[in-house]
Structure formats: structure tokens, C-alpha cells
Amino acid sequence: MSRNPDSPRIADENQPSDAERKADSVEAGDSGTDPESDPDTDSDADENADGLIAENASRADEDEEGDGQSQLVEAIDPFSAPAPGLYLVATPIGNLEDMTYRAVRILKTSDLILAEDTRHSRVLLGHYGIARPSESYNDFNKEKRTPGYIDRLKQGGRLALICDAGTPGIADPAFNLVKAALAEGIKVYPIPGPCAMVAAVTASGLPTDRFAFENFPPKKSAQRLRKLETLKQRWGGDEQHAPTLIFYVSPHQVRQFLEEIAEVFGPDMHVVLARELTKKFEEFLSDTALKLREYYRERTPRGEYVLLLHPQNKR
């Protein structure tokens, strides 16, 4: 999604982690039992340890004989460089606590970070101590810069692509580079994380068995009305397969788009507006399109919106 004007919340780095608390507990001798009340504690511990070692050894033998797919978690050296290829790294949509350990590791060890707006991404990278070269990759320069990045990837480069907020490839130019990379046989690695549309639909109360992302609505009213009519015709009579529809909406479009939804689907069409997700003023509004339009008649829409509705008015 587009740039976040609000300051995201930052975790308190002075608070001890769970691992640190556990380490302190072990050093203090807090094992959860009283050794003096159980004279067999040491012998039982030795027997359990021997059994665990034998069990792990047996599993290791099985993995060596097979293909090793029984291991659910792969140990990763946090300081090792990633394999050559293009990495699509999801970043927070407003709250810096939503960054993953893996995303930080990939960004810290990549050769180059591609960002929609390097000035905006500098805040995120600085917060996590990521000091890697970065260049802009956006709708204005994607055609010009894609060939050069493909050449670098073909030579074994490790490029990390991030957007201003959320998952690259959702309503941003990442698709162009991904398509070009795959056409050249270059590996593309998704590094999952925050995504505004997924966060919105899961908390909306609307059906989640099927949903369709419709991106930003067209800029002109006539085009928006045609799009809504097309969606109504496509899904209005298909009760079994109709999906929840998801739009990203800029604040200056909210009022008019609600009016157009009421015009096409009827004033009683149920709409959910998710505003400023994961940020200080996060808000979910759920009501008919007409009532939500009345709500904003005396209020100015602010922030970033995800608008959701079900074409058959399910909720």
C-alpha cells in the first residue's frame, strides 16, 4: 500500500525476551521441582537424558537413510548469506513490531535492496540496523531498471525487493521484476509477512472461504460505476462461488465510492471499512453503504482504507 503518514509503534527494546527470562530462571536453579522433595530426581533426569539421546540418534539415522523431509524446521545460520536470487520481503504496514526475524536477516545479507521510495524505507532499515545499499524501483522507473537488475541476478546477485508497506507484488510494481526473473530461470523467494488485504478480510466478519482482491478502484466515477456493475453481473447470481471483494481505497475516494456502491448494489449493501490497520488509530466500521456514507458526511476520511463487501450481501 501507499506511504504511512503516522508514526508506527515500536516495541520496548528494554523489556527482556522470553528466552532471557528462561535463561535467568535456569541460572537461578528454578527447574519447576524441588530436588530435596524427590531423591530420585537426578537418576530420573539421567535416564530421561539417555533416552532422549537415543531417540534423537535414531531419528538422525532415519533422516540419513531417507531424504530428510521429516525435519519440520531447518536450522539457519543467521549470519549466512542467502542463495542467489530475487527475494520479495514483506515489511510492516504500520507497526514495526510486525517485522519478522527472517526478513531482517535477508535484508542484512542481500547485495542490494530495491525499494519503492528509499527515503521512506530508510526509517525501517535504520530501526533494524540494516546498512545495505538501496535503490528505488517503482512505477516510474521499472521499465528502465528491470533489465539491469536481471543481468545482476543472472550473475549470481542477491537482490531484496520491498515496497513502502506490506507484501511486494500486491498493488505495486514488483510483478514486473518477478515476471522478468522467472522468464530467465532466476529463483524468486517469497519472504512472507504483513499484508493489508489479508489482515482486513480475516477480521472483517465477511466470508473468507473465497475472496478477490480488486486493487484500487478507477479514478473516474464513470469507470468505478462500470467496474461495480461488472462485478455485480459476474457474482450477483452465483451464490456458491461469489467471493468477498476487497478494495484499497484512498481517503479522498471513500465518500464517493460508498455512494456508488449504494447506487449499484443497493443502499442496504453491507460494507466493512478497515482503516489504518496495525497503527495507533486502527478502526473497523461495519454497516450499510448508505449509513457509512452518512457517517462520513460530517467527518473527513483520513488514513489508508481497505473496503470489503460481499456481492450477495453475505455477512
C-alpha positions in Angstrom: 0.0 0.0 0.0 1.0 3.6 -0.1 3.1 5.5 2.3 2.1 5.6 6.0 1.9 9.1 7.4 1.6 8.0 11.0 4.5 7.0 13.2 4.4 3.3 13.8 4.5 1.8 17.3 7.9 0.4 18.3 8.5 -2.4 20.7 10.1 -1.6 24.0 13.7 -2.9 23.5 14.4 -2.7 27.2 12.0 -5.5 28.1 13.6 -8.9 28.5 12.7 -11.5 26.0 11.2 -14.9 26.8 14.5 -16.5 26.1 16.3 -14.2 28.5 13.7 -14.8 31.3 14.1 -18.5 30.7 17.9 -18.2 30.9 17.6 -16.2 34.2 15.4 -18.9 35.6 17.8 -21.7 34.8 20.7 -19.8 36.3 18.7 -19.3 39.5 18.1 -23.0 39.7 14.4 -22.8 39.0 13.7 -26.2 37.4 10.0 -26.3 38.4 10.6 -29.0 41.1 12.1 -29.3 44.5 15.1 -31.6 44.4 15.0 -32.2 48.1 11.4 -33.5 47.9 12.4 -36.1 45.3 15.5 -38.1 46.0 15.3 -39.8 42.6 15.4 -36.6 40.6 19.0 -36.9 39.4 18.7 -40.6 38.4 15.4 -39.9 36.6 17.0 -37.0 34.8 19.9 -39.2 33.7 17.6 -41.9 32.4 15.5 -39.3 30.5 18.5 -37.8 29.0 19.9 -41.1 27.9 16.5 -42.0 26.3 16.3 -38.6 24.5 19.8 -39.0 23.1 19.0 -42.5 21.9 15.7 -41.2 20.3 17.5 -38.3 18.6 20.2 -40.7 17.3 17.5 -43.0 15.9 15.8 -40.1 14.1 19.2 -38.9 12.7 19.8 -42.4 11.2 16.3 -42.4 9.7 17.0 -39.0 8.0 20.3 -40.2 6.6 18.6 -43.2 5.1 15.7 -41.2 3.7 15.5 -37.7 2.2 15.5 -35.7 5.4 11.9 -34.4 4.8 10.8 -35.5 8.3 12.6 -32.4 9.7 10.0 -29.7 10.1 12.4 -26.9 10.9 15.7 -26.2 9.1 18.5 -24.7 11.2 19.7 -21.5 9.6 22.9 -19.6 10.3 21.7 -16.1 11.0 24.9 -14.7 9.5 25.0 -16.7 6.3 24.3 -15.0 3.0 21.2 -16.1 1.2 21.3 -18.1 -2.0 21.5 -16.1 -5.2 18.1 -14.9 -6.5 15.3 -12.3 -6.0 13.8 -12.0 -2.5 10.3 -10.5 -2.1 10.5 -9.3 1.5 7.2 -8.3 3.3 7.5 -5.3 5.6 5.2 -3.8 8.3 2.1 -1.9 7.2 2.4 0.5 10.1 3.6 -1.3 13.2 7.4 -2.0 13.3 6.8 -4.9 15.7 5.4 -6.9 12.7 8.8 -7.3 11.1 10.0 -11.0 11.0 13.4 -12.3 12.0 13.8 -13.8 8.6 13.0 -10.6 6.8 15.7 -8.8 8.8 18.2 -11.5 8.1 17.6 -11.4 4.3 17.8 -7.6 4.1 21.0 -7.6 6.2 22.7 -10.1 3.9 21.4 -9.0 0.5 23.7 -7.4 -2.1 21.1 -4.7 -2.9 17.7 -3.6 -1.6 15.2 -2.3 -4.1 12.5 0.0 -2.5 9.6 1.9 -3.9 10.8 5.0 -2.0 14.3 4.8 -0.5 13.6 7.8 1.7 10.5 6.1 3.2 12.3 2.8 3.6 15.3 4.4 5.3 13.2 4.6 8.6 12.6 0.9 8.6 16.1 -0.1 7.6 17.6 2.2 10.2 15.4 0.9 13.0 16.7 -2.6 12.4 20.3 -1.6 11.8 20.2 -2.7 8.2 23.1 -0.9 6.4 22.9 -2.2 2.8 22.9 -0.3 -0.5 19.5 0.5 -1.7 18.0 1.9 -4.9 14.5 2.9 -6.0 12.3 0.6 -8.0 8.8 2.0 -8.7 6.2 2.6 -11.4 8.2 5.5 -12.8 11.5 3.6 -13.5 10.6 -0.1 -13.6 10.8 -0.4 -17.4 14.2 1.3 -17.4 15.8 -0.5 -14.5 14.4 -4.1 -14.8 17.0 -5.2 -17.5 19.9 -4.1 -15.3 18.6 -5.9 -12.3 18.0 -9.1 -14.3 21.6 -9.0 -15.5 22.8 -8.7 -12.0 20.7 -11.6 -10.9 22.0 -13.8 -13.7 25.5 -13.1 -12.5 24.6 -14.6 -9.0 23.4 -11.4 -7.3 21.1 -11.4 -4.2 18.5 -8.7 -4.5 15.8 -8.0 -1.9 12.7 -6.2 -3.1 10.5 -4.3 -0.6 7.5 -2.0 -1.0 6.5 1.0 1.1 4.4 -1.2 3.3 3.2 -4.8 3.2 3.9 -7.6 0.7 5.7 -6.8 -2.6 3.6 -7.7 -5.6 0.3 -6.6 -4.1 -0.7 -3.3 -5.8 2.9 -2.3 -6.6 5.5 -2.8 -9.4 7.1 -5.9 -8.1 5.2 -8.1 -10.6 7.3 -6.7 -13.5 10.6 -7.8 -11.9 9.2 -11.2 -10.8 7.9 -12.0 -14.3 11.2 -11.0 -15.9 13.2 -13.0 -13.4 11.2 -16.1 -13.8 11.4 -15.8 -17.6 15.2 -16.0 -17.3 15.1 -19.0 -14.9 16.1 -16.9 -11.9 14.9 -18.1 -8.5 12.3 -16.0 -6.7 11.9 -16.4 -3.0 8.8 -15.1 -1.1 9.6 -13.9 2.5 6.0 -13.7 3.9 4.7 -11.2 6.4 2.2 -8.4 6.7 -0.4 -7.8 4.0 -3.2 -5.2 4.5 -5.9 -7.1 2.5 -5.3 -10.3 4.4 -5.4 -8.6 7.7 -8.6 -6.8 6.8 -10.6 -9.8 5.4 -9.7 -12.1 8.3 -11.0 -9.5 10.9 -13.9 -8.2 8.8 -16.5 -10.8 9.7 -17.3 -11.4 6.0 -16.9 -14.8 4.4 -13.3 -15.8 4.0 -13.7 -19.1 2.1 -13.4 -17.1 -1.2 -12.2 -13.6 -1.6 -11.0 -11.5 -4.6 -8.6 -8.5 -4.5 -9.8 -5.7 -6.8 -6.9 -3.3 -6.2 -7.6 0.4 -6.2 -10.9 1.4 -7.8 -10.6 3.6 -11.0 -10.0 7.3 -10.6 -13.1 8.4 -12.5 -16.6 7.9 -11.2 -18.0 6.5 -14.5 -15.2 3.9 -14.6 -15.9 2.9 -11.0 -19.6 2.5 -11.7 -18.8 0.3 -14.7 -16.5 -1.8 -12.6 -19.1 -2.3 -9.9 -21.7 -3.2 -12.4 -19.4 -5.8 -13.9 -18.7 -7.3 -10.5 -22.4 -7.4 -9.7 -23.2 -9.2 -13.0 -20.4 -11.6 -12.6 -21.1 -12.6 -9.0 -24.6 -11.5 -8.2 -26.3 -14.7 -9.2 -23.5 -17.2 -8.3 -24.3 -18.0 -4.6 -21.9 -20.9 -4.5 -18.7 -19.2 -5.8 -19.2 -15.5 -5.2 -16.1 -14.1 -3.2 -15.8 -11.3 -0.7 -14.5 -8.3 -2.7 -11.6 -6.3 -1.4 -10.5 -2.8 -2.5 -7.7 -0.5 -1.4 -9.3 3.0 -1.2 -7.6 6.4 -0.8 -9.2 8.7 1.7 -10.4 11.2 -0.9 -12.3 8.4 -2.7 -14.1 6.9 0.3 -17.3 9.1 0.3 -17.9 8.9 -3.4 -17.2 5.2 -3.6 -19.7 4.4 -0.9 -22.3 6.3 -2.8 -21.5 4.4 -6.0 -21.7 1.1 -4.1 -25.1 2.0 -2.8 -26.2 3.0 -6.3 -25.1 -0.3 -7.9 -25.7 -2.8 -5.1 -28.5 -1.0 -3.3 -28.4 1.2 -0.1 -28.6 -1.9 2.1 -25.4 -3.5 0.8 -23.2 -4.3 3.9 -19.7 -2.8 3.7 -16.7 -3.1 6.0 -14.1 -0.3 6.2 -10.8 -1.2 7.7 -8.8 2.0 8.4 -5.1 2.4 9.5 -4.5 -1.3 10.1 -1.9 -2.1 12.8 -1.5 1.6 13.6 -2.5 3.8 16.6 -5.9 4.7 15.2 -6.8 1.4 13.7 -10.6 1.2 13.2 -13.2 -1.2 11.7 -16.5 0.2 10.6 -19.2 -2.2 9.6 -22.6 -1.0 8.3 -24.7 -0.4 5.1 -23.0 1.6 2.4 -25.6 4.4 2.9 -25.1 4.6 6.6 -21.3 4.7 6.2 -21.7 7.5 3.7 -23.8 9.4 6.2 -21.1 8.7 8.9 -18.5 10.5 6.7 -20.8 13.3 5.7 -19.6 15.2 8.8 -16.2 13.6 9.1 -13.2 13.8 6.9 -11.8 10.4 5.9 -8.2 10.1 7.0 -5.5 7.4 6.6 -5.5 4.3 4.5 -8.6 2.2 3.9 -9.4 -1.4 2.9 -13.0 -1.7 1.8 -14.8 -5.0 1.7 -18.2 -6.3 0.6 -19.8 -9.5 -0.5 -21.7 -9.2 -3.8 -24.6 -11.2 -2.4 -24.7 -9.2 0.8 -23.5 -12.1 3.0 -22.1 -11.3 6.4 
